[in-house]
């Protein structure tokens, strides 16, 4: 289980927990306990930032643990064949309903009668089903944050397709964890370098007279060009042919190193 934070259309890994059916059986533990272990390990790193999870993590035991730990959460709701029941403050069951093109929020509901939260749903035109999110934040904020999570899926594709994570072969779990950790560090560095390279090659100066043109995150004086929108930084770095002078490359690396250092040891505010 890799924990990541969204970053410019991809995501930067910030935590790692591994388990297997064999180790779970030997230790007499459950997969849920490994989830708790992973989330508690990054609690200090999270601070007031929310933990964003997909629908397979929306079970009561985990939600109760997050509430006890004081962790904000945004989790996609699983409304499959056995949807959970929600109740209002008076104990009446609430049925979540929405139609295509609509957005609807429910506040202060009790999940399975045990955990209090807000629910927000959105059904975008053209999609077969709506997106429902449960959170202990404001409903609209939770929906906005969950939408950023979709960027993480692109990172998993990069890790497997561009860096070959799916082909790792190790004889022990300890060695596998070390190899994955090293690969994630390589990925994070390559992502930062690649994004700076993409800005350098394909971004354009933002016109001072234009107040409406889009800007690049973290670089308000630049706007995305056509090719900037077309490629990710990691793809530009690893798959495209490009040339920089030694001086240009050193400047780009120094900029990436400063950002990487800030991620490892952020300055307290």
FILOZA-723822 format. One record per residue: x, y, z of N, C-alpha, C, O in turn. Coordinates in pm, whole numbers, always signed. Layout:
<nodes>
n.c1, n.c2, n.c3, ca.c1, ca.c2, ca.c3, c.c1, c.c2, c.c3, o.c1, o.c2, o.c3
X, Y, Z, X, Y, Z, X, Y, Z, X, Y, Z
...
</nodes>
This chain:
<nodes>
n.c1, n.c2, n.c3, ca.c1, ca.c2, ca.c3, c.c1, c.c2, c.c3, o.c1, o.c2, o.c3
+85, -118, +0, +0, +0, +0, +89, +123, +0, +165, +146, +94
+78, +203, -107, +157, +324, -122, +69, +445, -93, -39, +460, -150
+115, +530, -4, +44, +653, +29, +114, +769, -41, +236, +783, -34
+37, +852, -109, +95, +959, -189, +17, +1087, -173, -96, +1088, -123
+79, +1198, -215, +12, +1327, -213, +9, +1383, -355, +112, +1378, -424
-104, +1435, -402, -113, +1486, -540, -13, +1597, -567, +15, +1681, -481
+41, +1595, -688, +137, +1697, -727, +132, +1716, -878, +180, +1629, -952
+77, +1826, -925, +81, +1869, -1065, +44, +1758, -1164, +118, +1733, -1259
-66, +1693, -1142, -111, +1591, -1236, -57, +1453, -1209, -96, +1357, -1276
+30, +1439, -1111, +79, +1309, -1068, +76, +1311, -915, -2, +1386, -857
+157, +1229, -848, +157, +1228, -702, +294, +1188, -650, +364, +1108, -713
+330, +1243, -535, +459, +1213, -472, +437, +1113, -360, +359, +1141, -269
+503, +996, -362, +488, +897, -255, +537, +951, -122, +639, +1020, -116
+464, +919, -14, +505, +966, +119, +494, +857, +225, +523, +883, +341
+452, +736, +188, +441, +628, +286, +429, +494, +217, +385, +487, +102
+468, +389, +286, +467, +255, +227, +444, +151, +336, +511, +153, +439
+349, +60, +312, +324, -53, +400, +305, -176, +312, +232, -170, +213
+370, -287, +347, +354, -410, +270, +301, -521, +361, +326, -522, +481
+229, -613, +300, +182, -731, +372, +153, -839, +269, +147, -811, +149
+135, -961, +315, +101, -1072, +226, +7, -1165, +301, -4, -1159, +424
-62, -1249, +226, -152, -1345, +290, -76, -1434, +387, -128, -1472, +492
+48, -1466, +352, +128, -1554, +436, +165, -1488, +569, +149, -1549, +674
+213, -1364, +564, +253, -1297, +689, +131, -1266, +775, +139, -1274, +898
+20, -1232, +713, -102, -1208, +791, -143, -1335, +863, -182, -1329, +980
-135, -1449, +796, -173, -1576, +858, -79, -1613, +971, -122, -1659, +1077
+52, -1595, +948, +151, -1631, +1048, +140, -1546, +1174, +159, -1596, +1285
+109, -1419, +1158, +105, -1328, +1271, -33, -1322, +1335, -51, -1256, +1438
-129, -1389, +1275, -263, -1389, +1332, -329, -1252, +1329, -410, -1220, +1416
-293, -1171, +1229, -347, -1037, +1218, -443, -1030, +1101, -461, -1127, +1028
-504, -916, +1084, -593, -895, +970, -534, -787, +880, -448, -710, +921
-581, -784, +756, -536, -682, +662, -569, -542, +714, -496, -447, +687
-679, -529, +787, -718, -399, +840, -614, -341, +933, -591, -220, +934
-548, -427, +1012, -445, -378, +1104, -326, -321, +1030, -261, -228, +1078
-297, -375, +912, -190, -318, +831, -231, -181, +779, -147, -91, +767
-359, -164, +748, -407, -32, +709, -386, +67, +824, -335, +177, +804
-427, +27, +946, -411, +116, +1062, -264, +152, +1083, -231, +266, +1114
-177, +53, +1065, -34, +76, +1085, +18, +179, +985, +95, +267, +1022
-25, +168, +862, +20, +262, +760, -30, +402, +784, +44, +499, +766
-155, +416, +825, -212, +548, +846, -155, +616, +971, -132, +736, +972
-134, +537, +1077, -79, +595, +1199, +65, +641, +1178, +111, +734, +1244
+136, +575, +1085, +276, +611, +1060, +288, +749, +996, +392, +814, +1011
+185, +794, +926, +194, +925, +860, +107, +1030, +928, +87, +1139, +874
+56, +998, +1047, -31, +1094, +1115, +38, +1227, +1138, -20, +1333, +1113
+161, +1224, +1185, +234, +1349, +1211, +259, +1424, +1082, +255, +1547, +1079
+285, +1349, +973, +308, +1413, +844, +181, +1480, +792, +187, +1586, +730
+67, +1417, +816, -60, +1471, +767, -96, +1603, +834, -138, +1698, +767
-79, +1610, +965, -123, +1730, +1037, -273, +1748, +1020, -349, +1656, +1050
-315, +1864, +974, -457, +1892, +951, -503, +1852, +811, -621, +1863, +778
-409, +1807, +729, -447, +1764, +594, -524, +1632, +601, -495, +1549, +687
-621, +1612, +512, -704, +1492, +520, -639, +1371, +455, -555, +1384, +366
-678, +1255, +501, -640, +1128, +440, -748, +1094, +337, -866, +1086, +372
-709, +1075, +213, -803, +1052, +104, -791, +907, +57, -682, +862, +22
-903, +835, +57, -900, +692, +30, -1009, +650, -67, -1112, +717, -80
-984, +538, -136, -1085, +486, -228, -1187, +403, -151, -1174, +386, -30
-1289, +352, -221, -1405, +294, -154, -1378, +165, -80, -1455, +130, +10
-1271, +91, -114, -1247, -33, -38, -1203, -6, +105, -1199, -98, +187
-1171, +121, +137, -1131, +156, +273, -1246, +212, +355, -1224, +257, +468
-1368, +211, +303, -1479, +271, +375, -1548, +175, +469, -1670, +159, +461
-1474, +110, +558, -1536, +18, +654, -1537, +80, +793, -1454, +165, +826
-1631, +35, +874, -1660, +100, +1002, -1540, +102, +1096, -1514, +204, +1160
-1466, -8, +1104, -1353, -13, +1196, -1248, +92, +1164, -1192, +154, +1255
-1221, +111, +1036, -1122, +212, +996, -1172, +352, +1028, -1097, +435, +1080
-1298, +379, +997, -1354, +512, +1025, -1350, +544, +1173, -1317, +656, +1212
-1383, +448, +1256, -1377, +469, +1401, -1235, +497, +1446, -1212, +581, +1532
-1138, +426, +1387, -998, +448, +1423, -952, +588, +1381, -879, +654, +1455
-993, +633, +1263, -955, +766, +1217, -1013, +874, +1307, -947, +974, +1335
-1136, +855, +1353, -1198, +951, +1443, -1122, +956, +1575, -1096, +1064, +1628
-1088, +839, +1629, -1013, +833, +1756, -878, +901, +1742, -833, +970, +1834
-811, +881, +1626, -678, +940, +1605, -686, +1088, +1569, -583, +1156, +1564
-806, +1139, +1545, -820, +1280, +1508, -774, +1311, +1367, -725, +1421, +1341
-788, +1214, +1276, -743, +1232, +1137, -863, +1271, +1050, -966, +1203, +1051
-850, +1380, +977, -953, +1417, +881, -952, +1315, +767, -846, +1265, +729
-1069, +1285, +712, -1075, +1185, +606, -1170, +1228, +495, -1266, +1300, +518
-1139, +1180, +376, -1225, +1194, +258, -1221, +1059, +188, -1116, +1019, +138
-1334, +989, +185, -1335, +851, +136, -1451, +832, +39, -1563, +876, +65
-1422, +769, -72, -1529, +738, -167, -1623, +634, -107, -1578, +536, -47
-1750, +656, -124, -1850, +569, -65, -1882, +454, -159, -1904, +475, -279
-1887, +333, -106, -1920, +214, -183, -2069, +186, -171, -2116, +144, -65
-2142, +210, -278, -2286, +185, -279, -2317, +68, -372, -2404, +77, -459
-2246, -41, -353, -2264, -160, -436, -2387, -239, -397, -2492, -182, -368
-2372, -372, -397, -2487, -459, -371, -2533, -454, -225, -2649, -484, -195
-2442, -415, -133, -2479, -407, +9, -2440, -269, +63, -2345, -258, +141
-2511, -165, +24, -2475, -30, +68, -2495, -12, +218, -2588, -69, +275
-2409, +68, +281, -2425, +94, +425, -2547, +180, +451, -2597, +249, +362
-2596, +175, +574, -2712, +254, +612, -2668, +380, +686, -2574, +378, +765
-2740, +488, +658, -2712, +616, +722, -2838, +663, +794, -2950, +637, +751
-2815, +734, +905, -2927, +784, +986, -2905, +930, +1019, -2791, +975, +1036
-3014, +1004, +1027, -3003, +1145, +1064, -2997, +1160, +1216, -2991, +1060, +1288
-2999, +1283, +1263, -2984, +1311, +1406, -3098, +1253, +1488, -3081, +1226, +1607
-3214, +1235, +1426, -3330, +1179, +1497, -3339, +1027, +1486, -3434, +966, +1533
-3239, +967, +1422, -3239, +821, +1411, -3316, +765, +1293, -3337, +644, +1284
-3359, +853, +1201, -3433, +806, +1084, -3336, +771, +972, -3239, +843, +948
-3363, +661, +904, -3275, +619, +794, -3284, +718, +679, -3393, +765, +643
-3168, +750, +620, -3160, +845, +509, -3115, +769, +385, -3013, +700, +387
-3190, +780, +277, -3156, +716, +151, -3091, +820, +58, -3151, +923, +29
-2971, +792, +14, -2898, +885, -72, -2954, +877, -214, -2950, +771, -277
-3004, +987, -264, -3062, +992, -398, -3003, +1109, -476, -2974, +1214, -420
-2988, +1088, -607, -2934, +1192, -693, -2970, +1157, -837, -2988, +1039, -869
-2981, +1257, -924, -3010, +1234, -1064, -2895, +1287, -1148, -2819, +1372, -1101
-2879, +1239, -1273, -2769, +1288, -1359, -2768, +1440, -1370, -2871, +1503, -1391
-2648, +1497, -1357, -2631, +1642, -1364, -2649, +1713, -1232, -2634, +1835, -1225
-2681, +1639, -1125, -2710, +1701, -996, -2592, +1684, -900, -2509, +1594, -915
-2588, +1772, -801, -2493, +1763, -689, -2574, +1779, -561, -2655, +1871, -550
-2553, +1690, -464, -2634, +1695, -342, -2547, +1663, -220, -2460, +1576, -226
-2573, +1733, -110, -2497, +1712, +14, -2592, +1679, +129, -2702, +1734, +138
-2547, +1590, +215, -2619, +1554, +338, -2523, +1580, +454, -2408, +1535, +451
-2570, +1650, +555, -2484, +1686, +668, -2523, +1610, +795, -2640, +1578, +820
-2420, +1582, +874, -2438, +1524, +1007, -2520, +1394, +1004, -2620, +1380, +1075
-2475, +1301, +921, -2536, +1169, +918, -2451, +1072, +999, -2332, +1094, +1019
-2514, +966, +1045, -2444, +862, +1120, -2423, +740, +1030, -2519, +680, +982
-2296, +706, +1008, -2261, +591, +925, -2278, +463, +1005, -2209, +441, +1105
-2370, +378, +959, -2402, +254, +1030, -2437, +280, +1176, -2422, +193, +1261
-2483, +402, +1203, -2522, +439, +1339, -2406, +460, +1434, -2428, +473, +1555
-2279, +465, +1382, -2163, +470, +1471, -2072, +591, +1449, -2019, +645, +1546
-2054, +636, +1324, -1959, +742, +1295, -2033, +857, +1227, -2102, +837, +1128
-2019, +978, +1282, -2087, +1094, +1226, -2001, +1157, +1117, -1880, +1172, +1132
-2067, +1196, +1005, -1994, +1250, +891, -2088, +1326, +800, -2209, +1329, +821
-2030, +1387, +697, -2105, +1451, +591, -2092, +1368, +464, -1990, +1303, +442
-2196, +1370, +381, -2197, +1296, +256, -2226, +1394, +143, -2314, +1479, +155
-2152, +1382, +33, -2176, +1466, -84, -2167, +1380, -209, -2079, +1294, -221
-2261, +1403, -302, -2264, +1327, -426, -2266, +1418, -547, -2317, +1530, -541
-2211, +1368, -657, -2210, +1443, -783, -2225, +1343, -897, -2154, +1243, -902
-2318, +1371, -988, -2338, +1284, -1103, -2314, +1367, -1229, -2401, +1442, -1273
-2193, +1353, -1284, -2158, +1430, -1402, -2226, +1373, -1526, -2240, +1251, -1538
-2268, +1458, -1617, -2330, +1410, -1741, -2237, +1317, -1817, -2117, +1343, -1827
-2292, +1210, -1871, -2213, +1116, -1948, -2158, +999, -1869, -2113, +900, -1928
-2160, +1008, -1736, -2110, +898, -1653, -2224, +803, -1618, -2340, +845, -1606
-2191, +675, -1600, -2293, +574, -1574, -2345, +579, -1431, -2456, +535, -1404
-2265, +632, -1340, -2306, +636, -1201, -2250, +759, -1132, -2154, +818, -1181
-2309, +799, -1020, -2259, +917, -949, -2138, +885, -863, -2107, +768, -838
-2070, +988, -820, -1961, +978, -724, -2011, +1026, -590, -2059, +1139, -578
-2001, +940, -487, -2039, +977, -350, -1915, +976, -263, -1833, +884, -269
-1902, +1078, -181, -1786, +1091, -93, -1834, +1116, +50, -1926, +1195, +72
-1771, +1048, +146, -1801, +1074, +287, -1678, +1137, +352, -1564, +1098, +324
-1703, +1234, +439, -1593, +1311, +495, -1634, +1374, +627, -1753, +1393, +653
-1535, +1407, +710, -1564, +1487, +829, -1523, +1633, +808, -1511, +1710, +903
-1501, +1670, +679, -1482, +1809, +640, -1614, +1863, +585, -1714, +1792, +582
-1614, +1988, +542, -1730, +2042, +473, -1753, +1961, +346, -1657, +1927, +277
-1878, +1930, +311, -1905, +1842, +198, -1839, +1885, +67, -1773, +1804, +1
-1854, +2012, +28, -1799, +2058, -98, -1646, +2052, -98, -1585, +2021, -200
-1587, +2080, +16, -1441, +2071, +26, -1396, +1927, +10, -1295, +1900, -56
-1470, +1834, +70, -1436, +1693, +57, -1442, +1646, -87, -1356, +1570, -131
-1543, +1690, -160, -1557, +1652, -300, -1443, +1709, -384, -1391, +1642, -472
-1406, +1833, -357, -1295, +1896, -428, -1165, +1821, -403, -1086, +1799, -495
-1141, +1783, -277, -1018, +1713, -242, -1014, +1575, -305, -909, +1532, -354
-1127, +1503, -303, -1126, +1369, -360, -1096, +1374, -510, -1031, +1284, -563
-1144, +1478, -578, -1118, +1489, -721, -968, +1494, -750, -924, +1446, -854
-890, +1553, -659, -746, +1559, -677, -682, +1422, -664, -573, +1398, -717
-749, +1329, -593, -694, +1196, -575, -679, +1121, -708, -593, +1034, -720
-762, +1155, -806, -757, +1084, -933, -619, +1094, -997, -582, +1009, -1078
-543, +1197, -961, -408, +1211, -1015, -318, +1096, -973, -224, +1061, -1043
-347, +1037, -856, -262, +931, -805, -266, +810, -897, -167, +738, -909
-381, +785, -961, -391, +672, -1052, -289, +683, -1165, -233, +583, -1209
-266, +805, -1212, -166, +826, -1317, -26, +790, -1268, +56, +740, -1344
+1, +815, -1140, +132, +783, -1085, +154, +633, -1078, +264, +585, -1104
+49, +557, -1041, +62, +412, -1040, +94, +361, -1180, +174, +268, -1196
+32, +420, -1280, +60, +379, -1418, +204, +410, -1455, +269, +330, -1522
+256, +526, -1413, +395, +561, -1440, +491, +465, -1371, +589, +421, -1430
+462, +433, -1244, +550, +343, -1169, +560, +207, -1236, +667, +146, -1238
+450, +159, -1290, +451, +28, -1354, +502, +35, -1498, +581, -50, -1540
+457, +135, -1573, +491, +142, -1714, +626, +203, -1743, +700, +152, -1828
+661, +314, -1675, +787, +383, -1702, +902, +334, -1615, +1017, +339, -1658
+873, +287, -1494, +980, +246, -1402, +977, +97, -1367, +1065, +51, -1293
+881, +20, -1416, +884, -125, -1403, +861, -179, -1264, +916, -285, -1231
+782, -113, -1181, +760, -161, -1045, +695, -300, -1043, +722, -380, -953
+610, -329, -1141, +543, -459, -1143, +634, -575, -1173, +592, -691, -1162
+759, -548, -1211, +854, -656, -1244, +957, -679, -1136, +1054, -752, -1159
+939, -619, -1019, +1034, -641, -909, +1025, -785, -860, +915, -837, -838
+1141, -849, -841, +1146, -988, -794, +1243, -996, -677, +1363, -970, -694
+1195, -1031, -559, +1279, -1042, -440, +1241, -1167, -362, +1126, -1210, -364
+1339, -1224, -294, +1317, -1349, -222, +1257, -1327, -84, +1195, -1418, -29
+1274, -1209, -26, +1221, -1183, +107, +1141, -1053, +106, +1160, -967, +20
+1051, -1041, +204, +970, -920, +214, +1057, -799, +247, +1032, -690, +196
+1158, -817, +330, +1245, -705, +367, +1315, -648, +244, +1321, -526, +227
+1369, -736, +159, +1437, -687, +38, +1339, -622, -58, +1372, -523, -123
+1218, -676, -66, +1118, -616, -153, +1084, -475, -106, +1072, -384, -188
+1069, -457, +27, +1038, -324, +80, +1149, -225, +48, +1122, -110, +13
+1274, -269, +60, +1387, -181, +30, +1389, -143, -117, +1413, -27, -151
+1363, -239, -204, +1363, -210, -347, +1249, -114, -384, +1269, -22, -463
+1131, -137, -327, +1018, -47, -356, +1046, +92, -303, +1016, +191, -370
+1103, +100, -181, +1134, +232, -123, +1234, +307, -211, +1217, +426, -236
+1337, +238, -259, +1435, +301, -348, +1368, +347, -478, +1396, +456, -529
+1282, +263, -531, +1213, +298, -655, +1124, +420, -636, +1115, +505, -725
+1058, +430, -521, +971, +545, -495, +1053, +673, -479, +1009, +781, -520
+1172, +662, -421, +1259, +779, -410, +1304, +823, -549, +1305, +942, -580
+1343, +726, -632, +1380, +757, -770, +1265, +825, -843, +1283, +923, -915
+1145, +770, -822, +1027, +826, -888, +1004, +971, -845, +979, +1057, -928
+1013, +997, -714, +988, +1133, -663, +1089, +1232, -721, +1052, +1342, -761
+1218, +1193, -725, +1320, +1283, -779, +1298, +1305, -928, +1304, +1418, -976
+1272, +1195, -1002, +1251, +1207, -1146, +1128, +1292, -1177, +1126, +1365, -1276
+1025, +1281, -1093, +904, +1360, -1113, +933, +1509, -1099, +890, +1590, -1181
+1008, +1545, -993, +1040, +1686, -971, +1127, +1741, -1084, +1104, +1850, -1134
+1229, +1664, -1123, +1317, +1706, -1232, +1238, +1716, -1362, +1252, +1813, -1437
+1155, +1615, -1387, +1077, +1615, -1511, +981, +1730, -1521, +963, +1786, -1629
+916, +1766, -1409, +823, +1878, -1413, +894, +2010, -1440, +843, +2095, -1513
+1013, +2027, -1382, +1090, +2149, -1411, +1137, +2150, -1556, +1141, +2255, -1620
+1173, +2032, -1608, +1214, +2022, -1748, +1097, +2054, -1841, +1114, +2124, -1941
+978, +2003, -1809, +860, +2033, -1889, +831, +2183, -1890, +799, +2240, -1994
+843, +2247, -1774, +823, +2392, -1768, +924, +2465, -1857, +889, +2558, -1930
+1050, +2420, -1850, +1157, +2488, -1923, +1139, +2474, -2074, +1163, +2568, -2149
+1097, +2354, -2117, +1087, +2328, -2261, +957, +2378, -2322, +957, +2428, -2435
+847, +2366, -2249, +716, +2384, -2311, +629, +2494, -2251, +524, +2527, -2307
+670, +2553, -2139, +591, +2663, -2084, +620, +2792, -2161, +723, +2804, -2226
+528, +2885, -2152, +543, +3013, -2220, +525, +3127, -2121, +453, +3113, -2022
+591, +3240, -2146, +573, +3355, -2055, +427, +3399, -2053, +360, +3402, -2156
+381, +3433, -1936, +243, +3481, -1922, +239, +3629, -1954, +319, +3708, -1902
+144, +3667, -2040, +133, +3807, -2077, +90, +3890, -1956, -8, +3858, -1888
+164, +3997, -1930, +134, +4081, -1813, -2, +4148, -1826, -66, +4179, -1725
-47, +4170, -1949, -173, +4240, -1969, -294, +4150, -1954, -408, +4197, -1948
-270, +4017, -1949, -382, +3923, -1941, -401, +3876, -1798, -309, +3822, -1738
-521, +3897, -1745, -549, +3854, -1608, -622, +3721, -1603, -640, +3663, -1496
-664, +3670, -1720, -745, +3549, -1722, -670, +3425, -1770, -720, +3313, -1756
-549, +3443, -1826, -477, +3327, -1880, -432, +3236, -1767, -396, +3281, -1658
-436, +3104, -1794, -398, +3006, -1693, -249, +3014, -1665, -168, +3045, -1753
-213, +2986, -1540, -72, +2985, -1502, -33, +2847, -1455, -119, +2764, -1425
+96, +2822, -1450, +149, +2694, -1405, +162, +2696, -1254, +211, +2795, -1199
+119, +2590, -1183, +127, +2587, -1037, +267, +2617, -987, +364, +2554, -1028
+277, +2714, -897, +405, +2750, -839, +488, +2844, -923, +592, +2892, -879
+441, +2873, -1046, +517, +2960, -1136, +420, +3056, -1205, +385, +3036, -1321
+377, +3159, -1134, +272, +3248, -1186, +312, +3327, -1310, +226, +3381, -1378
+442, +3334, -1341, +485, +3408, -1459, +487, +3323, -1585, +521, +3371, -1693
+450, +3195, -1572, +449, +3105, -1687, +308, +3053, -1710, +229, +3037, -1616
+277, +3027, -1835, +149, +2965, -1869, +174, +2840, -1951, +275, +2832, -2021
+86, +2742, -1944, +109, +2616, -2016, +88, +2631, -2166, -12, +2686, -2211
+186, +2582, -2243, +170, +2578, -2388, +101, +2449, -2429, +66, +2367, -2345
+83, +2431, -2559, +11, +2314, -2610, +84, +2186, -2573, +20, +2091, -2527
+215, +2180, -2593, +290, +2059, -2561, +301, +2038, -2410, +309, +1924, -2364
+302, +2146, -2334, +306, +2134, -2188, +184, +2057, -2139, +195, +1974, -2048
+69, +2084, -2198, -54, +2015, -2159, -55, +1871, -2208, -124, +1786, -2150
+19, +1843, -2312, +12, +1712, -2377, +91, +1606, -2302, +52, +1489, -2302
+204, +1644, -2239, +294, +1546, -2178, +306, +1569, -2027, +288, +1680, -1978
+338, +1461, -1955, +376, +1474, -1814, +526, +1496, -1806, +600, +1463, -1899
+571, +1554, -1694, +714, +1579, -1677, +797, +1451, -1680, +906, +1449, -1737
+745, +1345, -1619, +819, +1220, -1615, +836, +1162, -1756, +941, +1108, -1789
+732, +1173, -1838, +741, +1125, -1976, +844, +1206, -2055, +922, +1151, -2132
+843, +1338, -2035, +941, +1424, -2104, +1082, +1383, -2066, +1169, +1373, -2153
+1107, +1360, -1938, +1241, +1327, -1890, +1289, +1191, -1941, +1403, +1178, -1984
+1203, +1089, -1936, +1246, +953, -1962, +1228, +906, -2107, +1300, +818, -2152
+1133, +965, -2180, +1101, +911, -2311, +1127, +1006, -2428, +1136, +961, -2542
+1138, +1134, -2402, +1159, +1227, -2512, +1307, +1258, -2532, +1388, +1244, -2440
+1341, +1301, -2652, +1477, +1347, -2682, +1481, +1498, -2666, +1403, +1569, -2728
+1572, +1545, -2585, +1584, +1688, -2561, +1731, +1719, -2533, +1810, +1629, -2507
+1766, +1847, -2540, +1905, +1887, -2517, +1906, +2017, -2440, +1836, +2113, -2474
+1987, +2020, -2335, +2012, +2142, -2257, +2161, +2164, -2247, +2240, +2069, -2247
+2200, +2289, -2237, +2341, +2318, -2210, +2375, +2277, -2068, +2285, +2257, -1986
+2501, +2265, -2038, +2544, +2227, -1903, +2493, +2327, -1799, +2450, +2288, -1690
+2497, +2454, -1833, +2452, +2557, -1740, +2301, +2547, -1717, +2254, +2558, -1604
+2225, +2526, -1824, +2080, +2512, -1811, +2044, +2390, -1726, +1955, +2397, -1641
+2114, +2279, -1749, +2086, +2156, -1675, +2119, +2172, -1527, +2043, +2126, -1442
+2230, +2236, -1496, +2267, +2258, -1356, +2164, +2344, -1285, +2128, +2318, -1171
+2116, +2447, -1353, +2013, +2533, -1293, +1886, +2453, -1266, +1825, +2469, -1160
+1847, +2369, -1359, +1726, +2290, -1343, +1740, +2190, -1227, +1646, +2171, -1150
+1856, +2127, -1217, +1879, +2032, -1109, +1881, +2101, -973, +1826, +2048, -876
+1942, +2217, -965, +1945, +2291, -839, +1804, +2330, -795, +1772, +2325, -676
+1721, +2368, -888, +1583, +2404, -857, +1506, +2282, -806, +1429, +2291, -711
+1529, +2167, -869, +1463, +2044, -827, +1514, +1998, -691, +1437, +1951, -608
+1644, +2012, -667, +1702, +1973, -539, +1646, +2057, -426, +1620, +2006, -317
+1629, +2187, -450, +1573, +2274, -346, +1432, +2231, -309, +1395, +2232, -192
+1352, +2193, -409, +1216, +2148, -382, +1215, +2015, -310, +1136, +1994, -218
+1303, +1922, -350, +1312, +1792, -286, +1354, +1807, -139, +1301, +1738, -52
+1448, +1896, -113, +1493, +1922, +25, +1378, +1979, +109, +1361, +1943, +225
+1302, +2069, +49, +1189, +2127, +122, +1083, +2022, +156, +1017, +2031, +260
+1066, +1922, +68, +972, +1816, +96, +1021, +1728, +211, +941, +1684, +294
+1151, +1701, +217, +1206, +1616, +322, +1209, +1686, +457, +1183, +1624, +560
+1242, +1814, +456, +1254, +1889, +583, +1188, +2024, +568, +1256, +2125, +556
+1054, +2027, +568, +983, +2156, +550, +1013, +2252, +664, +1029, +2211, +779
+1020, +2379, +631, +1045, +2483, +732, +915, +2506, +809, +812, +2530, +748
+918, +2498, +944, +796, +2521, +1023, +740, +2660, +999, +814, +2757, +985
+606, +2669, +995, +541, +2798, +976, +474, +2843, +1105, +414, +2950, +1109
</nodes>
